[in-house]
Every structure is written in structure tokens, then in C-alpha cells.
């Protein structure tokens, strides 16, 4: 069977091209703006994968959807799933949304999570398709498109917002990471690693994650309310309120905190040994 990847010349498309090739598929790729070539792939390939920026995904899908047949599989690799899956369902093909929870620089899929949001596909075809990634050690999470986007508002939206806020605050204070190095703790070093990692990447990608997900604004509103409550307790020098909110939150994380301590201890020890 042939696999066609629209956007296969990009980093993530290239990664999945190698995955399909190792599974024995003949892989053909085209750039997202090579319209005639994309149309050729739509007619020629049993599996068609869309791997383009978030804001371009739905228009690309709409351009190829009318060309597809019932015996084909259409999927995408976008960080959001509701609108892309809706657009793919306008085709006659089997439909499955995919979201790799990792970047294209990973050395392998082993231990990496891929979220699958089936739109229209029978169980046997779904299992066969996902086995391509499972054979390489990927961990598959099955979700609905809507639940995926709600969770991404926290997993990506909230975390990236907070990380960017840390960086922007330091910029406003004219404090460079280098100036803080003689004072750094292991936890701070981990935080600066996250800041530097985010800022080394494409701003349009992170802008799309935050702006195109309709579930992000209420998450940010909750974040703002939390910041306000913590800020008031600190500025009011109110240790009882601070202790109350700290313990409320600690209780919410009670089952997770021991694992978090173990994992961050591992990271800290790894940094010390370098």
C-alpha cells in the first residue's frame, strides 16, 4: 500500500515517512502548496496523512476531501483535533486524527505517546493502522476530538502560557538566564531548560496552539484567578491564606506528588553527573 504525506517535506512529516517506510509502505510526499501533486497523492494512496501547520490543516483537508474514496484512510498530525476531524469527515474515507505528543527530533517512537481520535473507521482497520506505531514502541491514547482539545488546553495551553510568562517576566526585569546561573538551584535549572526549549522553536506553532484552541481562554481565566489569589496572600502577608491554598492544592496532587519527586530527583541527579 502507498502512503501519501502532505507536508512530508517538513520535520514531522519526514519522521513519519521513515516510520511508514520501516513498516514496508511505499511513501510519497508533497509540499502543502504543491496542489497538483497533493491531488495526485489523494487519488493514488491508500493512506493519506496531512502534516501541516495548525492554521493550514483544515483548508488543506477541505481541498483533498472530495477526491477520496471509501477504501482509503485519511489522518492528520495536528495539535488540535475537533475541527480537523470534522473536516476529514466530509470525505468518504475512513478518518482518524493523530497527535504525536513529541517533537520531530526524537530518536525513536519508543515510549512516546500518540493520541488517536477515531472519526470514522472500523475496529479492525483502526487496530491495524495503530499497530504501525505500536510496533515501534509508541504508546497510544484513544480519545474523542473534543476531549483531546480540552486536555490540550491544559497540557499545552496552560503550560506553554506559564513558561512564556516566566520568560517575559525576566525580560521585563532585565534579568538574563546567565546572570542567574551562580544562584541557580536544580529545580530552577530545569525551569530555565523549559524556557529555553520553548523560545528556540517556532512562535507561530505556539501561537496556533494557544489561539486556535477554543478551550484555552477559560483555562487562562482560571490561571489568572489562581495568580490573583496567590498574589493577594503574598502582598497581604497572610500566611494562613497562603497555607490554606497550598494545602488545598497539595491534596489535589496527593497521589501524583511522590511520583513527581522521584522523577525530578532522577533529572537532578542526571544533571549533577554530567
DRENTI-429598 format. One record per residue: residue number from 1; residue in three letters; x, z negated, y of N, C-alpha, C in turn. Coordinates in steps of 0.1 Angstrom, whole numbers. Example, Ala and Ser with C-alpha at 12.3 -4.5 7.8 and 13.67 -1.06 7.14 Angstrom:
BEGIN
k,r,n.east,n.up,n.north,ca.east,ca.up,ca.north,c.east,c.up,c.north
1,ala,132,-78,-57,123,-78,-45,132,-78,-33
2,ser,128,-71,-22,137,-71,-11,129,-79,0
//
This chain:
BEGIN
k,r,n.east,n.up,n.north,ca.east,ca.up,ca.north,c.east,c.up,c.north
1,unk,9,0,-12,0,0,0,9,0,12
2,unk,4,7,23,11,7,35,6,-4,45
3,unk,15,-9,52,12,-19,63,16,-14,76
4,unk,7,-13,85,10,-9,99,10,-20,108
5,unk,20,-22,117,21,-33,126,22,-27,140
6,unk,11,-29,148,11,-25,162,18,-36,170
7,unk,28,-33,177,37,-43,183,48,-47,174
8,unk,50,-39,163,60,-42,153,74,-41,158
9,unk,76,-35,170,89,-35,176,93,-48,183
10,unk,83,-57,185,86,-70,191,92,-79,181
11,unk,96,-91,186,103,-100,177,95,-106,166
12,unk,82,-110,169,73,-115,158,69,-104,149
13,unk,66,-92,154,63,-81,146,74,-77,137
14,unk,86,-78,142,98,-75,133,100,-85,122
15,unk,97,-98,125,98,-108,115,88,-105,104
16,unk,76,-102,107,66,-99,97,68,-86,90
17,unk,74,-77,97,78,-64,90,87,-67,78
18,unk,97,-76,80,106,-80,70,98,-87,58
19,unk,89,-96,62,81,-103,52,74,-93,43
20,unk,67,-83,49,59,-74,41,68,-65,33
21,unk,80,-61,38,89,-53,31,94,-60,19
22,unk,97,-73,20,102,-80,9,91,-82,-2
23,unk,79,-81,2,68,-82,-8,65,-68,-14
24,unk,72,-58,-10,71,-45,-17,62,-35,-10
25,unk,58,-38,2,49,-29,10,58,-19,18
26,unk,52,-8,20,58,2,29,53,-1,43
27,unk,62,-5,52,59,-9,66,61,2,76
28,unk,51,4,84,52,13,95,49,6,108
29,unk,56,9,119,54,1,131,52,11,143
30,unk,46,6,153,45,13,166,44,4,177
31,unk,49,8,189,47,0,201,33,0,206
32,unk,29,-11,212,15,-12,216,10,-2,226
33,unk,19,6,232,14,16,242,16,30,236
34,unk,19,31,223,20,44,216,7,47,210
35,unk,-3,51,218,-17,52,214,-19,61,202
36,unk,-13,73,203,-15,83,192,-9,77,179
37,unk,3,71,180,9,65,168,1,54,162
38,unk,-5,45,171,-13,35,166,-26,40,159
39,unk,-31,51,164,-43,57,158,-39,62,144
40,unk,-27,68,143,-22,73,130,-22,62,120
41,unk,-16,50,124,-15,39,115,-29,34,111
42,unk,-38,34,120,-51,29,117,-58,37,106
43,unk,-55,50,106,-61,58,95,-53,59,82
44,unk,-40,54,83,-31,56,72,-28,44,64
45,unk,-30,32,69,-25,19,64,-36,11,58
46,unk,-34,5,46,-44,-4,40,-45,-17,47
47,unk,-33,-22,53,-33,-34,61,-28,-30,75
48,unk,-36,-35,85,-32,-32,99,-31,-45,106
49,unk,-19,-48,112,-16,-61,119,-14,-58,134
50,unk,-20,-66,142,-18,-65,157,-10,-76,161
51,unk,2,-73,167,12,-83,172,16,-80,186
52,unk,7,-83,195,9,-80,209,7,-92,218
53,unk,10,-93,231,7,-104,239,-7,-108,239
54,unk,-10,-121,242,-24,-126,241,-34,-117,249
55,unk,-30,-115,262,-40,-108,271,-42,-94,267
56,unk,-33,-88,259,-35,-74,255,-41,-73,241
57,unk,-43,-84,234,-48,-83,220,-61,-77,219
58,unk,-71,-82,226,-85,-77,225,-86,-62,229
59,unk,-80,-58,240,-81,-43,243,-75,-35,232
60,unk,-63,-39,226,-57,-31,215,-66,-30,203
61,unk,-72,-42,200,-81,-42,188,-93,-33,191
62,unk,-99,-34,203,-110,-25,206,-107,-10,205
63,unk,-94,-7,208,-90,7,207,-89,12,193
64,unk,-87,4,183,-85,9,170,-97,5,160
65,unk,-105,-4,164,-116,-9,156,-125,2,151
66,unk,-129,12,159,-138,22,155,-132,31,144
67,unk,-119,31,143,-112,40,134,-111,35,119
68,unk,-114,22,117,-111,16,105,-122,17,94
69,unk,-118,16,82,-127,17,70,-129,4,63
70,unk,-139,3,54,-142,-9,47,-131,-13,38
71,unk,-123,-4,33,-113,-7,23,-100,-11,30
72,unk,-100,-14,43,-88,-18,50,-89,-33,54
73,unk,-77,-39,57,-77,-53,62,-71,-52,76
74,unk,-78,-58,86,-73,-59,100,-70,-74,103
75,unk,-58,-76,108,-55,-90,112,-47,-90,125
76,unk,-45,-102,130,-37,-103,143,-28,-115,142
77,unk,-18,-116,151,-9,-128,151,-10,-135,164
78,unk,-22,-135,171,-23,-141,184,-24,-156,183
79,unk,-20,-163,194,-21,-178,195,-35,-183,197
80,unk,-44,-174,201,-58,-177,202,-66,-169,192
81,unk,-78,-174,188,-84,-167,177,-99,-163,179
82,unk,-106,-170,187,-121,-167,188,-123,-152,193
83,unk,-118,-149,204,-120,-135,210,-114,-124,201
84,unk,-102,-126,197,-96,-115,188,-104,-113,175
85,unk,-109,-124,169,-116,-123,156,-130,-116,159
86,unk,-136,-120,170,-149,-113,174,-146,-98,176
87,unk,-135,-94,183,-132,-80,185,-130,-73,172
88,unk,-123,-79,163,-120,-73,150,-132,-71,141
89,unk,-142,-80,143,-154,-79,135,-163,-67,139
90,unk,-159,-60,150,-166,-48,154,-162,-36,146
91,unk,-151,-38,138,-147,-28,129,-154,-29,116
92,unk,-152,-20,106,-158,-20,93,-148,-27,83
93,unk,-136,-30,88,-126,-35,79,-128,-50,76
94,unk,-121,-55,65,-120,-69,63,-112,-75,74
95,unk,-115,-87,78,-110,-93,90,-104,-107,88
96,unk,-92,-109,92,-86,-123,91,-77,-125,103
97,unk,-79,-136,110,-70,-139,121,-58,-148,116
98,unk,-47,-146,121,-35,-153,117,-28,-159,130
99,unk,-23,-171,129,-15,-177,139,-3,-184,133
100,unk,9,-177,134,21,-184,130,25,-195,139
101,unk,27,-207,134,30,-219,143,45,-220,144
102,unk,52,-209,147,66,-209,148,70,-197,156
103,unk,82,-197,161,87,-186,168,94,-176,159
104,unk,97,-164,164,103,-153,156,118,-155,152
105,unk,124,-166,157,138,-169,154,140,-177,141
106,unk,129,-181,134,130,-189,122,138,-181,112
107,unk,146,-188,104,154,-182,93,146,-177,81
108,unk,134,-184,79,125,-180,68,112,-187,71
109,unk,102,-183,62,89,-189,63,87,-202,56
110,unk,98,-206,49,97,-218,40,94,-230,49
111,unk,83,-237,45,79,-249,52,72,-247,66
112,unk,70,-234,70,64,-231,82,49,-229,80
113,unk,41,-233,91,27,-233,90,21,-220,96
114,unk,12,-214,88,5,-202,93,-10,-206,93
115,unk,-17,-205,104,-31,-208,104,-39,-195,102
116,unk,-48,-195,92,-56,-184,89,-71,-186,93
117,unk,-77,-177,100,-91,-178,104,-99,-166,98
118,unk,-103,-167,86,-110,-155,80,-123,-152,88
119,unk,-125,-139,91,-137,-135,97,-147,-128,88
120,unk,-141,-119,80,-150,-112,70,-140,-106,59
121,unk,-139,-114,49,-131,-110,38,-135,-117,25
122,unk,-135,-111,14,-139,-117,1,-128,-127,-3
123,unk,-131,-136,-12,-122,-147,-16,-110,-141,-23
124,unk,-112,-131,-31,-101,-126,-39,-91,-118,-30
125,unk,-96,-111,-21,-87,-103,-11,-80,-113,-2
126,unk,-87,-124,2,-81,-134,11,-69,-141,3
127,unk,-72,-145,-9,-61,-152,-17,-49,-142,-19
128,unk,-52,-130,-22,-41,-120,-24,-33,-118,-12
129,unk,-40,-117,-1,-33,-114,12,-25,-126,16
130,unk,-30,-138,15,-23,-150,19,-11,-153,10
131,unk,-12,-149,-2,-1,-151,-12,12,-144,-8
132,unk,11,-134,1,23,-127,6,32,-137,13
133,unk,25,-146,21,32,-156,29,35,-168,21
134,unk,26,-172,12,28,-184,4,40,-182,-6
135,unk,42,-170,-11,54,-167,-19,67,-169,-12
136,unk,67,-169,1,79,-171,9,80,-186,14
137,unk,71,-194,9,71,-208,12,63,-213,24
138,unk,55,-204,29,47,-208,41,35,-217,37
139,unk,31,-226,46,20,-235,44,8,-229,51
140,unk,-3,-227,44,-14,-221,50,-25,-231,54
141,unk,-30,-231,66,-41,-239,70,-53,-230,73
142,unk,-64,-232,66,-76,-224,69,-85,-231,79
143,unk,-90,-223,89,-97,-229,100,-108,-218,104
144,unk,-117,-222,112,-126,-213,119,-119,-209,132
145,unk,-122,-198,138,-116,-194,151,-118,-204,161
146,unk,-130,-210,162,-134,-219,173,-126,-232,171
147,unk,-126,-237,159,-118,-250,157,-103,-248,159
148,unk,-98,-236,155,-84,-233,158,-82,-234,173
149,unk,-90,-228,181,-87,-228,196,-89,-242,202
150,unk,-98,-250,197,-100,-264,201,-87,-272,199
151,unk,-82,-270,187,-69,-277,183,-57,-272,191
152,unk,-57,-259,194,-46,-254,201,-46,-258,216
153,unk,-58,-262,221,-58,-268,234,-50,-281,235
154,unk,-49,-288,224,-41,-300,223,-27,-297,219
155,unk,-26,-290,207,-13,-288,201,-4,-279,210
156,unk,-9,-269,217,-1,-261,226,-4,-264,240
157,unk,-17,-264,244,-21,-266,258,-16,-279,264
158,unk,-19,-290,258,-16,-303,263,-1,-305,263
159,unk,6,-302,251,20,-305,250,28,-296,260
160,unk,25,-283,261,32,-275,270,30,-279,284
161,unk,18,-283,288,15,-288,301,23,-300,305
162,unk,24,-309,296,31,-322,298,46,-319,299
163,unk,51,-310,290,66,-307,291,69,-300,304
164,unk,60,-290,308,63,-283,321,62,-293,332
165,unk,53,-303,331,51,-313,342,64,-321,344
166,unk,70,-325,332,83,-332,333,93,-324,340
167,unk,94,-311,337,104,-302,343,101,-300,358
168,unk,89,-298,361,85,-296,375,88,-309,384
169,unk,85,-320,378,87,-333,385,102,-335,388
170,unk,111,-332,378,125,-333,380,130,-323,391
171,unk,124,-311,391,128,-301,401,124,-306,415
172,unk,112,-312,416,107,-318,429,116,-329,434
173,unk,122,-337,424,130,-348,428,145,-344,430
174,unk,148,-331,427,161,-325,428,171,-333,418
175,unk,166,-336,407,174,-342,396,176,-332,385
176,unk,189,-329,383,192,-319,373,194,-326,359
177,unk,192,-319,348,195,-325,335,209,-329,334
178,unk,218,-322,340,232,-325,339,235,-339,346
179,unk,228,-341,357,230,-354,364,226,-366,356
180,unk,217,-364,347,211,-375,339,219,-377,326
181,unk,228,-368,322,235,-369,309,242,-382,307
182,unk,249,-388,317,256,-400,315,247,-412,312
183,unk,234,-410,315,224,-421,314,214,-418,302
184,unk,216,-408,295,206,-404,286,205,-413,274
185,unk,193,-414,269,190,-421,256,187,-410,246
186,unk,187,-413,233,184,-403,223,170,-397,225
187,unk,161,-405,228,147,-400,230,146,-391,242
188,unk,153,-395,253,154,-386,265,160,-373,261
189,unk,171,-373,253,178,-361,249,168,-352,242
190,unk,160,-357,233,150,-349,226,140,-343,236
191,unk,136,-351,245,126,-346,255,132,-335,264
192,unk,145,-336,268,152,-326,275,154,-313,267
193,unk,155,-315,254,156,-303,245,143,-296,245
194,unk,132,-303,245,119,-296,245,117,-289,259
195,unk,121,-295,270,120,-289,283,128,-276,283
196,unk,141,-277,279,150,-265,280,145,-254,271
197,unk,140,-258,259,135,-248,250,123,-240,256
198,unk,114,-247,262,102,-241,268,106,-232,279
199,unk,115,-237,288,119,-229,300,128,-217,297
200,unk,133,-216,285,141,-205,281,133,-193,276
201,unk,120,-195,276,111,-185,270,103,-178,280
202,unk,94,-169,276,86,-160,284,75,-168,291
203,unk,75,-168,305,65,-176,312,51,-170,310
204,unk,50,-156,307,37,-150,305,31,-155,292
205,unk,39,-157,282,34,-162,269,27,-176,271
206,unk,34,-185,278,29,-199,280,17,-198,290
207,unk,18,-189,300,6,-188,309,-6,-184,301
208,unk,-5,-174,292,-16,-170,284,-22,-181,276
209,unk,-13,-189,269,-17,-200,261,-26,-210,269
210,unk,-22,-213,281,-29,-223,289,-41,-217,296
211,unk,-40,-204,300,-51,-199,308,-62,-192,301
212,unk,-58,-186,289,-68,-178,281,-76,-186,272
213,unk,-72,-199,269,-80,-207,260,-90,-215,268
214,unk,-103,-213,265,-114,-220,273,-114,-235,270
215,unk,-108,-239,260,-108,-254,257,-97,-262,264
216,unk,-88,-255,271,-77,-262,277,-82,-270,289
217,unk,-90,-265,298,-94,-272,310,-99,-286,308
218,unk,-109,-288,298,-113,-302,295,-102,-311,290
219,unk,-93,-305,282,-81,-313,277,-73,-318,289
220,unk,-70,-309,299,-62,-312,310,-70,-322,319
221,unk,-83,-322,319,-91,-332,327,-89,-345,321
222,unk,-89,-346,307,-87,-359,300,-72,-364,303
223,unk,-63,-355,303,-49,-358,306,-48,-364,320
224,unk,-55,-358,330,-54,-362,344,-60,-376,345
225,unk,-71,-379,338,-78,-392,338,-68,-402,332
226,unk,-61,-399,321,-52,-408,315,-40,-411,324
227,unk,-35,-401,331,-24,-403,340,-29,-412,352
228,unk,-41,-410,356,-46,-419,367,-47,-433,363
229,unk,-52,-436,350,-54,-450,346,-40,-456,344
230,unk,-30,-449,338,-17,-455,337,-10,-457,350
231,unk,-12,-447,359,-6,-448,373,-12,-460,380
232,unk,-25,-463,379,-31,-474,386,-26,-487,381
233,unk,-24,-488,368,-19,-501,363,-5,-504,367
234,unk,3,-493,369,17,-495,373,18,-498,388
235,unk,11,-490,396,12,-493,410,5,-506,414
236,unk,-5,-510,406,-11,-523,409,-4,-535,403
237,unk,7,-532,396,15,-542,390,5,-551,381
238,unk,-2,-544,373,-13,-551,365,-9,-550,350
239,unk,-1,-560,345,4,-559,331,-7,-560,321
240,unk,-18,-568,324,-28,-569,315,-35,-556,312
241,unk,-38,-548,322,-44,-535,321,-35,-526,313
242,unk,-22,-526,317,-12,-517,310,-12,-521,295
243,unk,-11,-534,292,-10,-538,278,-23,-534,271
244,unk,-34,-535,277,-47,-531,271,-47,-516,267
245,unk,-44,-508,277,-44,-494,274,-33,-490,264
246,unk,-22,-496,264,-11,-493,255,-16,-497,240
247,unk,-22,-509,239,-26,-513,225,-38,-505,220
248,unk,-47,-500,229,-58,-491,225,-52,-479,219
249,unk,-42,-473,226,-36,-460,222,-28,-462,209
250,unk,-21,-474,208,-13,-476,196,-22,-478,184
251,unk,-34,-483,186,-43,-484,175,-48,-471,170
252,unk,-50,-462,180,-54,-448,176,-43,-441,168
253,unk,-31,-444,171,-19,-438,164,-14,-446,152
254,unk,-21,-457,149,-15,-467,139,-10,-461,126
255,unk,-18,-451,121,-14,-446,108,-3,-435,109
256,unk,-1,-430,121,9,-420,123,22,-425,128
257,unk,22,-436,135,34,-441,142,46,-444,132
258,unk,44,-450,120,55,-452,111,62,-439,107
259,unk,54,-428,105,60,-415,102,68,-410,114
260,unk,62,-412,126,69,-407,138,82,-414,140
261,unk,83,-427,137,95,-434,139,106,-429,129
262,unk,101,-427,116,110,-422,106,116,-408,110
263,unk,107,-399,114,111,-385,117,121,-385,130
264,unk,117,-393,140,126,-393,152,139,-400,149
265,unk,139,-410,140,152,-416,136,161,-406,129
266,unk,155,-397,121,162,-386,114,169,-377,125
267,unk,161,-373,135,166,-364,145,177,-371,153
268,unk,175,-384,156,185,-391,164,198,-392,156
269,unk,197,-395,144,209,-397,135,216,-383,134
270,unk,208,-372,133,214,-359,132,222,-355,145
271,unk,216,-359,156,223,-357,169,236,-364,170
272,unk,236,-377,166,248,-385,166,259,-380,158
273,unk,255,-374,146,265,-369,137,272,-356,141
274,unk,266,-349,151,271,-336,155,285,-337,160
//
